[in-house]
């Protein structure tokens, strides 16, 4: 991958893309709540039915958007799309391995490195440089995540911690590929990712696929609505935002996830979780506000570097 010279995106489009990422992160933040309400299915069964729902939803969107040309669009992702799908599938699998083999705090701490890993890869492969405001927002948001998990960070399992780091690395690689090939319809990448996970889940759970209908419906909600929406908006926003900016907004998921569990099933978060979450949400809100201020300044013919 090489740097891609281009005209900077229109500021209004950038602000719109930031809005998409906020909606994406808020939507996917309900995933923890949905998973907590699943009663019997294990992680591989959840992955299987979630991926089936995700593939179904994406296929439906492709048919509605492109009609009979949908198969050509799917084939059009080529090798970059296959690689992106593999990276996303590996990220999902490694996340489950991490969360089940080390503390939640350790996993979240590893995932908070995603924007920084992405920024480093984007600088090297795409030549993307970050503005001061984005760098400051990344640092403030990372501080918020560190505060959230500070009470639970420990040695944990070396394997689980390694899987958490691999999750961050694989997702960052996925973000770079999607960003660098933004001229290609990348939505079918989700079909590739889901297919990889289905194959692995079937290999590990063949003969043990029966779960209650309620759990199946929750898995479909998780994959068809929450994951489908979040990933589709991520891909759409990638056409306007730099790679590190895309992953920065994902930190909202870590901050809001405990809030929904607290409000709906009364699992009270610790005070440090509340403080850290407030820092993350505040950091992203300030960054979005700066982008709106930049838009107004450009409309007046005075464009400061924010």
Beta strands, then each sheet from edge to edge (+ up, - down):
end
